[in-house]
Amino acid sequence: MEDQINAAENAKSIPAEICQWSGAIFGVLLGIGIFWTEFQKNDLKSIPWWKPIAVLVAGASVSAHGSNVINNKRTAELTALLVRSTNSASELPVAQPTEYSDLLEDSDNQ
């Protein structure tokens, strides 16, 4: 059971991993690239700062989406494991309680 819990906590999604890393890497690279090309065209005071910042924010949002997908997959795996364990526990045979007998009270063996 512990192995299943560990596997569910470490569940990964390849597309989400790609999304997470590509958002981080390409967001930073494109942001620096846009900043560098604008810096070569203009002096430092007239650079439109919104372009590289917008690319960095877009990369961060794509990376955050990938992270969110990974966490949702882990939550789904853990929830499915919880449901399976709850269902299997409810199917276990329950020991029948012994019925109370007052035979000893009526007998001479008190």
C-alpha positions as CSV (number, residue, x, y, z in Angstrom):
1,M,0.0,0.0,0.0
2,E,2.9,2.3,0.8
3,D,4.3,1.7,-2.6
4,Q,1.0,2.7,-4.3
5,I,0.9,5.9,-2.2
6,N,4.5,6.8,-3.2
7,A,3.7,6.1,-6.8
8,A,0.7,8.3,-6.7
9,E,2.6,11.1,-5.0
10,N,5.3,10.9,-7.7
11,A,3.0,10.6,-10.7
12,K,4.1,12.7,-13.6
13,S,2.8,13.7,-17.0
14,I,5.2,14.1,-19.9
15,P,3.2,16.8,-21.6
16,A,3.0,18.8,-18.4
17,E,6.7,18.4,-17.8
18,I,7.4,19.7,-21.3
19,C,5.0,22.6,-20.7
20,Q,6.6,23.4,-17.4
21,W,10.2,23.4,-18.7
22,S,9.4,25.0,-22.1
23,G,7.6,27.9,-20.4
24,A,10.5,28.5,-18.1
25,I,13.3,28.2,-20.6
26,F,11.7,29.8,-23.7
27,G,10.1,32.5,-21.6
28,V,13.5,33.6,-20.2
29,L,15.4,33.1,-23.5
30,L,12.8,35.0,-25.6
31,G,12.6,37.7,-23.0
32,I,16.3,38.2,-23.0
33,G,16.4,38.0,-26.8
34,I,13.7,40.7,-27.2
35,F,15.4,42.8,-24.6
36,W,18.7,42.4,-26.5
37,T,17.3,43.3,-29.9
38,E,15.5,46.3,-28.5
39,F,18.7,47.4,-26.7
40,Q,20.6,47.2,-29.9
41,K,18.1,49.4,-31.8
42,N,17.6,52.0,-29.1
43,D,19.3,53.5,-26.1
44,L,18.4,52.2,-22.6
45,K,15.9,55.0,-21.9
46,S,13.7,54.4,-24.8
47,I,13.4,50.6,-24.7
48,P,9.8,49.4,-24.6
49,W,10.0,47.4,-21.3
50,W,6.6,45.9,-21.8
51,K,7.8,43.5,-24.6
52,P,10.4,41.5,-22.6
53,I,8.3,41.6,-19.5
54,A,5.2,40.3,-21.4
55,V,7.2,37.4,-22.7
56,L,8.6,36.6,-19.3
57,V,5.1,36.7,-17.8
58,A,3.7,34.5,-20.7
59,G,6.5,32.0,-20.1
60,A,5.8,32.0,-16.4
61,S,2.1,31.3,-17.0
62,V,2.8,28.4,-19.3
63,S,5.2,27.0,-16.7
64,A,2.7,27.4,-14.0
65,H,0.1,25.7,-16.1
66,G,2.4,22.7,-16.5
67,S,3.0,22.6,-12.7
68,N,-0.8,22.8,-12.1
69,V,-1.4,19.8,-14.5
70,I,1.2,17.7,-12.6
71,N,-0.4,18.6,-9.2
72,N,-3.9,17.8,-10.5
73,K,-2.7,14.4,-11.8
74,R,-1.1,13.6,-8.4
75,T,-4.3,14.6,-6.6
76,A,-6.4,12.4,-9.0
77,E,-4.1,9.4,-8.4
78,L,-4.3,9.9,-4.6
79,T,-8.0,10.3,-4.7
80,A,-8.4,7.2,-6.8
81,L,-6.2,5.3,-4.4
82,L,-8.3,6.5,-1.4
83,V,-11.6,5.5,-3.1
84,R,-10.2,2.0,-3.9
85,S,-9.0,1.5,-0.4
86,T,-12.3,2.7,1.1
87,N,-14.2,0.4,-1.2
88,S,-12.1,-2.6,-0.4
89,A,-12.3,-1.9,3.3
90,S,-16.1,-1.8,3.1
91,E,-16.2,-5.2,1.4
92,L,-14.3,-6.9,4.3
93,P,-16.4,-9.4,6.2
94,V,-17.6,-8.0,9.5
95,A,-17.5,-10.3,12.5
96,Q,-21.0,-11.0,13.8
97,P,-21.4,-10.0,17.4
98,T,-22.3,-12.8,19.7
99,E,-25.8,-12.7,21.0
100,Y,-26.4,-12.1,24.7
101,S,-27.8,-15.1,26.4
102,D,-29.4,-14.9,29.7
103,L,-29.2,-18.7,30.2
104,L,-26.8,-18.3,33.1
105,E,-29.2,-16.1,34.9
106,D,-31.9,-18.7,34.9
107,S,-29.6,-21.6,35.8
108,D,-28.3,-22.6,39.1
109,N,-24.7,-21.8,38.1
110,Q,-24.5,-18.2,39.2
